[in-house]
């Protein structure tokens, strides 16, 4: 099952069309290629899938989701927690046929 953890945009690189995002304390880059130009701003919450920002979400909804994720992560050990956060946007695309 794939879960996308809300991430906050901390920096935008217009030259490379990428954003630096913070996902529960882990910083990484994500592509803006699938988003309308200038639709994402620093401070926005976004959802990521396979390295692409897929959509922007409401801050209130993001905070509710993050609180739920924190409850889940609190039940994990440190190694499991970091792995879950790092792999949150790398869900393989699978189809059943």
N, C-alpha and C positions, 0 to 999 in steps of 0.2 A: 504494500500500500504506500502511496506517495502522499506526503504531507508537505505543504509549503509554509514555512515559518515566515511571518511578516518580518521584513527587514527595512531599516531606515536608510535613506540615501544621505551620505555624508559628503560626497564630492561628485562632481560631474566633469567628465573629460569630453568636451564637444568635438575635439579633433579626432578622437578614436571612437566616439559615440558609445562611451561606456560610463558607468556610474560605479563609484565605490559605495558599498553598502555595509551596514553593520547588522549582523544577525546574532542577537543575544551575545554581544561582545566579541564576535569573530568578524574581522574585516576581510572583504574580498571584492572582486570586480564582477560586474554583470553587464551584458550587452543591452543597449537601448535600441537595437535595430528593429524590434517589433513594436515599438511605441511611436506614437505620433510625435513629431518634432516639438520640442519645448513643453511636452505634457508632464514631464517629471521635473521636480524642483528639489533642491537640497532640503532635507527635513521630511519629505514625503515618505510614507510607508508603501512598500511594494511587495509583490509576490514574485518569486523567481522559479523558473523551470528550466532545467538543463542549461543554466548559465545565461538565460535571457530574462529580462524583466518582462513579465506577461501583463501585469496590470497594477494600477495604483489602488490602494484601499484606504478607507476612512480610518483616521487615527483612533477613534473610539473602538472600532471593531478590531484593529490591530492590537491595541492594548489588552482587550478581552482575550484574544487568541494567545498573546504572549504570556499572560497570566496562567492560562490553561497549560501551555507548553512548559512553563516553569514548574508547575505541580508535577507533571510527568517526568521532567528531567531531574527533579529533586529525588525521585525514587531510583534513579540510576547512579552507578558509580561514575567517577570522573572520566574514565576512558570511554565508556558507553555514551556519556553525555556529549563529549566533543565529537565523537563519530556521528552521532545523530544529527547534530547541528551542521557539520561539514557536508554530510551526504543529503541534506534536506532538499536540495534542488537537483540532485543527480539521479532522479528516478528514471529507470529505463522506460521507454515507450513500448508497451506491449499490447498486442491485440490478440484476441481469441478468435480463431477462425475455424 
